Amino acid sequence: FGVAILLRYLDTTIRSPEDVEKLGMPVLSFIPTFGSDDSQLDRNQTLVTLTAPQSPPSESYRTMRTAIENSLPNHGKSMAVVFSSPAPKEGKSTAIANLAVSAANSGRKVLLVDADLRRPVQHQIFDVDREPGLSNALIGEMPVNQCIKKTKVPGLHIVPCGNIPSHPAELLGSARMDKFVKLVRQYYDLVLFDAPPVIAMADTLVLAKYTDGTVIIVSADQTKSLGLDKSREMLEANNARILGVVVNRFNANKVYYSYYRYYYQNYYYYSADGEKKARRVKKKAAIKADSESEKAG
């Protein structure tokens, strides 16, 4: 028993939203994982907000959307947010893609910019051509409007990565990037930037100065608290406004979350059951009305 306590004490892995709050950082939302890990899914299966809009993960993305909007200083105007993570493979791109879909479904005009000029994936998730894209616009090869692509989601457009440049950080920190952000803000309610991990690259630190806030996405049972704390330290040193943390791939078997899942599923069950009963009542009333009209005739 003592060894178990010691191992738990020495374990610095983030396993729940409470572990993030212990570091003094607000939790915007937690995204549950059910079945396969999203890192093992095909790209066309990652948009759960499209394939299963009434699922618990989709509801979590709506919670995430609302929390981010309420945290922004210019609420009601055009908003720009950059998303990053402490390390690679923490589900950042999947989370921001689903957030973009959720925001577009709420009636907003959304632009998703794949600013990860090293390992871009948004063009694969939304099945669009990677070129022309952001890098092509920043080096002056293509006008911005020709780099914006439609998606199958109404109200959601995407700017893919484009050609992978040799010096991404310098390109993102150029005067043309500043003009790009100011331009797209005029036409979209929400501009989302998918950026590389904070600790590994300077790209996120550069992008943060153009946006209203930064969201850090961590992966439960994977991200170390030291990595999250270091990410916060680097962002704050560069005067970036941290909106909060999203705990991704949260284990649905956690004790308190199992209650949430139980009530969530039953809420939809009883709702569907209520609709079925209402339909049966209407059908019986229609049959009765027809029968009475036939007798009267």
Disulfide bonds with the S-S distance in Angstrom:
none
